[in-house]
Structure formats: structure tokens, C-alpha cells
Amino acid sequence: MSLATATVELLAGRGETVAVAESLTGGLVVATLVGVPGASAVVHGGVVAYATPVKASVLGVSGELLAANGAVDPTVAEQMASGVRTVLAVDGVPATWGISTTGVAGPDPQDGKPVGTVFVGIASATTARSFALHLDGDRQAIRQAAVSELLTRLIDRLGAGE
């Protein structure tokens, strides 16, 4: 079973939903999820906040945080995940989960961070966490690995009954 299928099935079984905020993955996370039949029951949608200012203007990431640390930062990933839950609310109800990606896929470093530095975020109504990843490969390999790592971590949270 694919990670995306497992994610969609776990969310559906729990009656929960997800909203996605992406930077370096450029829509790959939400595309992966909606490739699963039945995803429309659990996926609210996605925001591709590729440009750093969009993280603040659309997702509510702190402008001061972005100015001080840049977009490749664990707290940015957490704020992106938290923000997308409410930005993509359906009928006024936020998604159960917000997930996010931010990082450097290359070919050049960004914000003083080397290629392969990625942070993924997962937020619920009560908590937001980020996970630091150090990925190898070319742009596409890093982007795909970020998707896999994020879905694996969300599955772990769902499987733990959080």
C-alpha cells in the first residue's frame, strides 16, 4: 500500500481531514494525496506558497520570523501547517490536520541552508511540530523524499491515535 493510500484511508477511518501548505514541493504533496480514490472526502486542498512573502500573506507565518530566519526554518514549517488548517477551512471548519513542507531542493543553497535541508510540519488544533530532514539527491529526488517523509510522519501521528 502506498503512503498516500495509507494516509487517505487512515484519515477517512478517523473521520478527519487534511490541508496542505507547500513550498519546495510545489504541490507534489497534495497531488500525491489526490491521486488516491476517495481523497476528496479527506483533503481540503493545498496552498503552494513558493514565494517567501506568500507564507506570511496567505498562511499567516510571522513576517518577523521570515525576516530573521528565512523560509527554511522549523518554526516556519509549524506556522505554515497551523495556518493552512484555517485558510482552507470548509464551511468554517478548519481541517483536522495541517501539513507543510519548506526547504532547499537546489541547485543552490537558500537562506544560508545547504541543499537537502528540509523541514516538514504537522499541526492539529492543539499542537504543531516540525521535523528536520537532511535529504540527498537532485531536485526531484529531494522533493519526492520530502513528500514521503512528511506522509510517513503524518501516518505515525494518526497511527498513534493523536
N, C-alpha and C positions, 0 to 999 in steps of 0.2 A: 504494500500500500504506500502511495506517495505521501510525503509530508503534507502537501496541500489537501489531499483527500482526508488524511487523519485529522487535520485541523478543522476542516469543514464538518466532518462527522462528529467530532468532539463538541464543537460549538452548538451544532444542531441538537445533539443529545442533551445538552445542558440548557437549551432554550436561550442561548446567548448570542451576541453579535460582536462584530469587529469592524473598526475603521482604521485605515492605513495612512500614515504620513511618510513620504519617501523623499529622499534627496539623491544620494549616489545611485540608488537602484532605479530611479526614473520611471516608476510604475510597474516594475517587474514583480514586486510582491503582490500587488492587487491583481495583476494579470495572471499570476500563478494560481491564486486563490479562485478567481472567477472561471478558470479553466475546469473546475470541478463541477459536475452536475449537482444542482441543489444549492450552489453557493449563494444564490440570490436571497435565500432565506436567512443568511447569517452575515453577509458582507454589506455594510452600509455604503462603502465606496472608498476612494482614495484621493489624496491630495499629493501632487508632485510639487514639492517646494524646493526646486533645484537651485534657484537663486536665493542667496542668504537672506535678503530683505523679506522675501515671501514667508520665511519661517516666522518672522515677527508679525507681519501684517495680516496673514491669514491664520496661522496656527497659534499666535499669542506667545511665542517664545520671547523672552526678555531681550529687548534691544540692547540693554546694557551688558547682558551676558554675551550676546553675539559680538558686541564691540570689544569686549575684554578678552574673550577666549576663542572667537571664531566659531564656525558652524560645526567643526569636528570636535565634539565635546560630549561627555556623558550626560551632563545636565541638559544640554540642548536636546539630546535624544529623549530624555524623560519628558521635557516640556512639549516636544513635538507629539509624543504619544498621548500625553494628557490633553493637549489642545485639540487633536483630531477627534477625540471622543465626542466633544460637544460641537465642534464645527460641522461634523457630519451627523448630527442628531436627526432622527426620523420622528416626525410628529412631536418634536420637543423632547424626545427621549434619547439621551446620549447612548452611543454604543457601549456595550458591556466592557469591551477591551479596546484600547488604542495601542497600535504598534507602530514603530518607526525605524528608519534607517538614516544614518548620516555618516559620512566618512570620505575617504580618498581612494578612488578607484584608479587613479593615474591618468596620464603617464607621469605627471609631475606632483610633487608634494603640495599640500594646501595648509594654510594656517600654521606652518611650521611642523606639520604632521607628515610622516612618511607614507608613501603609497602602501595600501593594505591596512591602514588604521581605520577601523570602523567601530561605531557604537550603534547598538540596536536598543530600542526602548520598548517597554511593555508597561501599560498603565491600566489600572482598574479605577473604580470610583474612589478607592481608599489609598492606593499606593501607586507609585511609579518607580520603576527600576531600570537601570541601564546595564548593558554588558559590553565590555571592551573585547574587540576581536582584532587579531593580527593575522591578516589573510595574505596568501601568496598567489601569484599568477598574474595574468594580464587583466586588463579592464573587465572583460566579460567574466573571467573566472572569479574575480573578486566580487563582482556584483551578484553572480549566481550563488557564491558561497555565503554572502550576506543574507540572501533570501533563505537559504537552507538553515543557517544558524538561527535566524530570527524565528522561523516556524518551529524549529526544534525546541527553542526556549519557551515559546507560547504553549506548545503541546505539553512540555514539562509542567508548566503552571496549571494548565487545565487538568492534567492527569493527577496533580497533587490536590485537586479539589479546591483550589483557591477561588 
